[in-house]
């Protein structure tokens, strides 16, 4: 027997929590990645013989090498945080399926 007058499919699904925290964290991680790229480029430019991009902060080769390493570390950490946030945004909250079952097959 078919009953369609009182049926609401949205009521059957559990209401998920808002994911604005993960979106904000991924946007912040992307901004830190851009800052890491810029720092790494400034350090590498000074090491390659261009004039210092950050003024007196990286006049010496040691200072520019430190800026290059800091930029690369910031880039690496922010990309890993961004990937973690994207993974949590994309994963469904209710089902825990193994990864190979969720792959699209051709």
N, C-alpha and C positions, 0 to 999 in steps of 0.2 A: 504494500500500500504506500502511496506516495504522499508525503506531507511536506509541502513547500512553503506554507504561509508563515510558520514560526521558526524556520531554519535560518541560522546565520553562521556562515563558515568562519567568519573572523572570531567568533566566540570560542571555537574549538581550538584555535592556535594560541599558544601562550604568548602573552605580550612581552616582547623583548625590551631590554633596557636600552636607553639611548647610547649611541656610540660616538658622542661628540668628543669624549676624552681621547679616544684613539685617533680621531680625525685631527684634533688639535695637536696631539703628540707627533703624528706623522708630518704635519705641516711644519712644526717646529724643527723636527729632524731634517727636513728638506732645506730649511733655512740654514741650519748648522752645516749641512753638506756644502751649500754654496759658499759659506764663510770658510770652510776647510779648503775648498778648491782655490779660493782667492788667496788665502795665506800660503798655500803650497806654491802657487804661481809666483807670488811676490818673493818667496824664498829662493825658488829656482831661478828667477830672473836675476837676482843679485848674485847668485853663485855662478851664473853663466857670463857675468861681466857687464850686465846692464846697470844703469844707475839705481841706487836703492829706492825701492818703491814705498817703503814705510818710513822714510826720513832717517833719523839717526838710530832707529831701532834695529836696523839690520845693516849697519855700515860694514861690520867685519864679516868675514866668511863664517866664523863660528856662530854669530847671531843669526845670519841668514840660514845656516844649516838647522839651527834650533827652530826657526820659524817654519822651515820646510817640514821638519819632522812633526811639529805641532799641527800643522795644516793637514798632513797625511793622516795623523791619528784622529783628528777631529772628523775628517771625511770618512774614515773607516768606521768609527763608532756611530756616527749619525746614519750611515747607510744601514748598519746592522739594526739600529733602533727603528728606522723607517720600515725595513723589511719585516721586523717583528710586529709592528703596528698594522701593517698591511695584511699580514697573515691572520692576525686576530680579527680584523675587519671582515675578511673574506670567509673565514671558517664559520660554519653554522654552529649555533650554540647548543642545539639539542642532540644531534647525532654525532657519534664518534666512529667514523668509518676510517679504515686504513687508506693511506694516500693513493695506493695503486688502484683502488676501486673508484676513486673520485676522478681519475684521469679520463679525458675524452678520448674515445677510440675512433679511429678513421674507418 
